[in-house]
Amino acid sequence: MNDISYNNWVEMNDSSLIEVIGTYVQHHRLNQNKSQNNVAKAAGISRSTLSLLERGEKITLNSLIQVLRALNLLHIMDVFKIKNEISPIAYAKLQKNKRQRARNKDRKPNPNDTSEW
């Protein structure tokens, strides 16, 4: 499989990106020792559609998801999860309001108490 760093993804054209996806699918299919017919049948697509995918041709997104499911590769969908991030300013405001010390609420100051200070 091609080792392409993240920095090169934006420089690649769409055809090259689709080819990388096809190579990824083919690599994992072969590692699992599954034929195109077996994977296509499990995915509910034709063998020719799977062949198109592996060659880097255009297919539907639905077909790609079905193939990923058949190969047990849906874990790659984790990159599409949206994470709630807090801005640095909002984080600083939360930290400012955070308690720094605990007080004994039951104790009332006695004005007759003399401090050694």
C-alpha positions as a printed Julia matrix, in Angstrom:
117×3 Matrix{Float64}:
   0.0     0.0     0.0
   1.2     3.5    -0.69
   2.69    5.37    2.24
   1.4     8.89    1.74
   1.77   11.47    4.46
  -1.11   13.69    5.5
   0.54   16.71    3.9
   0.2    15.17    0.45
  -3.55   14.48    0.62
  -4.48   18.02   -0.38
  -2.05   17.95   -3.29
  -3.58   14.8    -4.77
  -6.3    14.98   -7.4
  -9.6    13.16   -6.93
  -8.61   10.24   -9.16
  -5.49    9.61   -7.1
  -7.46    9.73   -3.86
  -9.99    7.22   -5.21
  -7.1     4.99   -6.29
  -5.68    5.06   -2.74
  -9.08    4.02   -1.37
  -9.28    1.19   -3.92
  -5.8    -0.01   -3.02
  -6.76    0.09    0.67
  -9.84   -2.05    0.07
  -7.95   -4.52   -2.12
  -5.11   -4.79    0.42
  -7.48   -5.65    3.26
  -9.56   -8.0     1.12
  -6.46   -9.98    0.18
  -5.17   -9.96    3.78
  -8.47  -11.5     4.83
  -8.06  -14.07    2.03
 -11.44  -13.21    0.52
 -12.25  -13.31   -3.17
 -13.93  -10.43   -4.97
 -17.0   -12.63   -5.41
 -17.24  -13.35   -1.67
 -16.86   -9.72   -0.65
 -19.23   -8.47   -3.34
 -21.88  -10.98   -2.28
 -21.47  -10.06    1.41
 -21.67   -6.36    0.51
 -24.72   -6.82   -1.72
 -23.01   -5.37   -4.79
 -21.8    -6.85   -8.05
 -18.28   -8.18   -8.45
 -17.73   -5.65  -11.23
 -18.55   -2.78   -8.84
 -15.98   -4.09   -6.37
 -13.49   -4.44   -9.2
 -14.13   -0.82  -10.21
 -13.51    0.28   -6.62
 -10.24   -1.62   -6.37
  -9.05   -0.17   -9.69
  -9.73    3.36   -8.5
 -12.82    3.98  -10.57
 -15.82    5.93   -9.35
 -18.53    4.08   -7.43
 -21.27    5.25   -5.09
 -20.55    6.11   -1.49
 -23.2     3.61   -0.46
 -21.3     0.82   -2.23
 -18.07    1.82   -0.5
 -19.74    1.68    2.91
 -21.2    -1.75    2.12
 -17.73   -3.03    1.14
 -16.16   -1.58    4.3
 -18.87   -3.3     6.34
 -18.27   -6.63    4.57
 -14.54   -6.35    5.29
 -15.14   -5.27    8.9
 -13.39   -1.95    8.25
 -16.04    0.48    9.47
 -13.66    1.56   12.24
 -12.15    4.02    9.76
 -15.36    6.02   10.11
 -13.99    7.25   13.46
 -12.15   10.01   11.61
 -15.53   11.53   10.74
 -16.68   11.87   14.35
 -17.28   15.43   15.43
 -15.62   16.26   18.7
 -16.95   19.07   20.83
 -14.04   21.36   21.41
 -13.91   24.25   23.79
 -12.25   27.45   22.74
  -9.22   28.63   24.73
 -11.13   31.73   25.88
 -14.09   29.69   27.14
 -11.68   27.31   28.89
  -9.93   30.22   30.6
 -13.31   31.55   31.82
 -14.19   28.14   33.24
 -10.85   27.95   35.02
 -11.32   31.45   36.44
 -14.62   30.46   38.04
 -13.26   27.19   39.39
 -13.0    26.99   43.18
  -9.48   27.21   44.51
 -10.16   26.52   48.21
 -12.79   24.96   50.44
 -14.3    26.92   53.33
 -15.91   25.76   56.49
 -19.38   27.28   56.19
 -20.37   26.36   59.77
 -17.75   28.52   61.4
 -18.64   32.18   61.9
 -15.86   34.62   62.52
 -15.69   35.69   66.12
 -14.68   39.33   66.55
 -13.21   38.52   70.0
 -10.73   36.03   68.53
  -7.27   37.46   68.6
  -4.8    36.4    66.05
  -1.18   35.71   66.83
  -0.27   37.67   63.76
